[in-house]
Amino acid sequence: MKNCAWLIAGGLVLAGCEGANGLDVPGVPDGKLPGAELYDWPVILTRKRLDAMEASTAGTLIRRGPCFHLSSGPEEAVILWEEGTMINPADERGLTVVLPSGLHIAEGDTLRGRGGNLPTRRPISDFTNEPVPDECATGNAVQLHSVEIVETARKDTPDDRPPPPPPPAPSFLDTVRRHADAGGAVAGDIRAVDDPREALFMHVLSEIRDDQGRRNAPACLREVDNELFARLSQRFDELYRASECRWIDGGVVLRRDEREAVFVSANLDCDGNERCVAEGARVSGNLGGEGQGYTLQPVAGGWKIKTVGVSWMS
């Protein structure tokens, strides 16, 4: 940590920095933060004008979040298509990917083409013409061109379709909201900060840096804009964007040198009046993740963070 005076004692975090808010009570936002962008259609990521790889590449087209991936056994990689690739939402097979050759590809089709895996030590965005959503930026990427369909996905008839899935389970923030009035301990008192999400990041990062095993681990922040990332980087060392880390063999590493790392997220839902309910989470691997429910209430010059008796662990 740097550029701020901090006191961490008994779980209480006190901060003093230049540009402090003073005695003002920050306003409570209205709505969900960070407000991840919702995509009506999948995002098509096209490769920059790089030399085309010519290795034989095959797999099944699947959708993960807002991006298409090529699945080959247990391996999946986000696809970087040829320039000019488009989405057709009204194809007779449903939503399809339309290649510059005119070929229409639907999810579930088995493909064969040319391309190859892109270097894993650089963010995927280094190779794309479009911004890469965070949901797609933490895995591997494959270049794909000269595609042909080996097997077309079967289009189910109504009689073959399985029953509809059950309603989705309540979100973690919904669960936190239901328990928000059940008391809880003060976890942090973050001053000189107007943004509640910044305050929650500061609290979670302080806990990580106070953990002997993670004191110097690269921390990869999910869904942060440039301004928030810059402010947090003034206070903590070894911070990175989520795209600078990736999953490998069930763990999280920094792309550039494969040091063990941790993804950090701060999700809030604020009522525009009194408080925010929140989830602060850290994930270092498939079996190394935990999230805690919180409430954030505005106080003079900052935010009081209290735990809620709701958490998860993997």
Residue pairs with C-beta under 8 A, 6 or more apart in sequence:
1 206
1 209
1 235
1 236
1 237
2 234
2 235
2 236
2 237
3 17
3 18
3 234
3 235
4 15
4 16
4 17
4 192
4 234
4 235
5 15
5 16
5 17
6 13
6 14
6 15
6 16
6 206
7 13
7 14
8 14
8 206
8 210
11 185
11 186
11 187
11 188
12 186
12 188
12 189
13 187
13 188
13 189
13 190
13 202
13 203
13 206
14 189
14 191
15 190
15 191
15 192
15 193
15 202
15 235
15 302
16 191
16 192
17 192
17 235
19 192
20 191
20 192
20 301
21 191
21 192
21 193
21 194
21 301
21 302
22 301
23 300
23 301
24 300
24 301
25 298
25 299
25 300
25 301
26 193
26 194
26 195
26 196
26 298
26 302
26 303
27 194
27 298
28 196
28 270
28 271
28 272
28 273
28 274
28 275
28 276
28 298
29 196
29 268
29 270
29 272
29 276
30 270
30 271
30 272
31 269
31 270
31 272
32 173
32 267
32 268
32 269
32 270
33 196
33 197
33 266
33 267
33 268
33 269
33 270
33 276
34 197
34 223
34 224
34 266
34 267
34 268
36 134
36 223
37 133
39 66
39 133
41 87
41 89
41 95
42 63
42 66
42 67
42 68
42 87
42 95
43 66
43 67
43 130
43 133
43 136
44 68
44 81
44 85
44 86
44 87
44 97
44 130
45 67
45 78
45 79
45 80
45 81
45 124
45 128
45 129
45 130
45 132
45 136
46 80
46 81
46 82
46 83
46 84
46 85
46 128
46 129
46 130
47 80
47 81
47 82
47 83
47 127
47 128
47 129
47 143
48 127
48 128
48 129
50 127
50 143
52 114
52 115
52 143
52 145
53 114
53 115
53 116
53 143
54 114
54 115
54 116
55 114
55 115
55 116
56 112
56 114
57 70
57 112
57 113
57 114
57 115
57 116
57 142
57 143
57 144
58 72
58 110
58 111
58 112
58 113
58 150
59 70
59 71
59 72
59 110
59 111
60 70
60 71
60 72
60 108
60 109
60 110
60 111
61 68
61 69
61 70
61 71
61 79
61 97
61 105
61 106
61 107
61 108
61 109
61 110
61 111
62 68
62 69
62 70
62 71
62 76
62 107
62 108
63 69
63 107
64 76
64 78
64 135
64 136
65 133
65 135
65 136
66 133
66 135
66 136
67 78
67 79
67 132
67 133
67 135
67 136
68 78
68 79
68 97
68 107
69 76
69 77
69 78
69 79
69 139
70 76
70 77
70 79
70 111
70 142
70 144
75 140
76 139
76 140
77 117
77 139
77 140
77 141
77 142
78 124
78 132
78 136
78 139
78 140
78 141
78 142
79 141
79 142
79 144
80 118
80 124
80 127
80 128
80 141
80 142
80 143
80 144
81 97
81 99
81 144
81 145
82 99
82 100
82 144
82 145
83 100
83 129
84 99
84 100
85 97
85 98
85 99
85 100
86 97
86 98
87 95
87 96
87 97
87 98
88 95
88 96
88 97
88 98
88 104
89 95
91 104
91 106
93 104
93 106
93 155
94 106
94 107
95 106
95 107
96 104
96 105
96 106
97 104
97 105
97 106
98 104
98 105
99 105
99 147
101 147
103 147
103 148
103 149
105 111
105 147
105 149
106 152
106 153
107 153
108 153
108 154
109 149
109 151
109 152
109 153
110 149
110 150
110 151
111 144
111 147
111 148
111 149
111 150
112 147
112 148
112 150
113 144
113 145
113 146
113 147
113 148
114 144
114 145
114 146
115 142
115 143
115 144
115 145
116 142
116 143
117 140
117 141
117 142
117 143
118 124
118 127
118 140
118 141
118 142
118 143
120 140
120 246
120 248
120 255
121 255
121 256
121 257
121 258
122 255
122 256
123 132
123 137
123 241
123 243
123 244
123 255
124 132
124 136
124 137
124 141
124 243
125 131
125 132
125 137
125 243
127 141
127 143
132 243
134 222
134 223
134 242
134 243
137 242
137 243
138 242
138 243
138 245
138 246
138 247
138 263
139 246
139 247
140 246
172 267
172 279
172 291
172 293
172 310
172 312
173 267
173 268
173 269
173 277
173 278
173 279
175 293
175 310
176 277
176 278
176 279
176 293
176 294
176 295
176 308
176 310
177 269
177 277
179 293
179 308
179 309
179 310
180 275
180 277
180 295
180 308
182 308
182 309
183 309
184 295
184 306
184 307
184 308
184 309
185 306
185 307
186 304
186 305
186 306
187 203
187 294
187 305
187 306
187 307
188 199
188 202
188 203
188 206
188 303
188 304
188 305
189 299
189 302
189 303
189 304
189 305
190 199
190 202
190 203
190 302
190 303
190 305
191 301
191 302
192 301
192 302
193 199
193 202
193 302
193 303
194 302
195 228
196 268
196 270
196 276
196 278
196 296
196 298
196 303
197 228
197 266
197 268
198 228
198 231
198 232
199 296
199 302
199 303
199 305
200 266
200 268
200 278
200 280
200 294
200 296
200 305
201 221
201 224
201 228
201 232
201 264
201 266
201 280
202 232
202 235
203 280
203 294
203 305
204 264
204 266
204 280
204 281
204 282
205 219
205 232
205 236
205 239
205 264
208 214
208 217
208 219
208 262
208 264
208 282
209 215
209 236
214 262
214 284
216 238
217 238
217 259
217 260
217 261
217 262
217 284
218 238
218 239
218 240
218 245
218 254
218 259
218 261
218 262
219 236
219 238
219 239
219 240
219 261
219 262
219 264
220 240
220 241
220 242
220 244
220 245
220 252
220 254
220 261
220 262
220 263
220 264
221 229
221 232
221 239
221 240
221 241
221 242
221 264
221 265
222 242
222 263
222 264
222 265
223 242
223 265
224 232
224 241
229 239
229 241
232 239
233 239
240 254
240 261
242 263
244 254
244 255
244 256
245 252
245 253
245 254
245 255
245 261
245 263
246 252
246 253
246 255
248 258
250 285
250 286
250 287
251 260
251 284
251 285
251 286
251 288
252 260
252 261
252 262
252 263
252 283
252 284
252 285
253 259
253 260
253 261
254 261
260 284
261 284
262 282
262 283
262 284
263 281
263 282
263 283
263 284
264 281
264 282
265 279
265 280
265 281
265 282
265 283
266 278
266 279
266 280
266 281
267 278
267 279
267 281
268 276
268 277
268 278
268 279
268 296
269 276
269 277
269 278
270 276
270 277
270 296
274 297
275 295
275 296
275 297
275 298
276 295
276 296
277 293
277 294
277 295
277 308
278 293
278 294
278 295
278 296
279 291
279 292
279 293
279 294
280 291
280 292
280 294
281 289
281 290
281 291
281 292
282 289
282 290
282 291
283 289
283 290
283 314
286 314
287 314
288 314
289 312
289 313
289 314
290 311
290 312
290 313
290 314
291 311
291 312
291 313
292 307
292 308
292 310
292 311
293 307
293 308
293 309
293 310
293 311
294 305
294 306
294 307
294 308
295 305
295 306
295 308
296 303
296 304
296 305
296 306
297 303
297 304
297 306
298 304
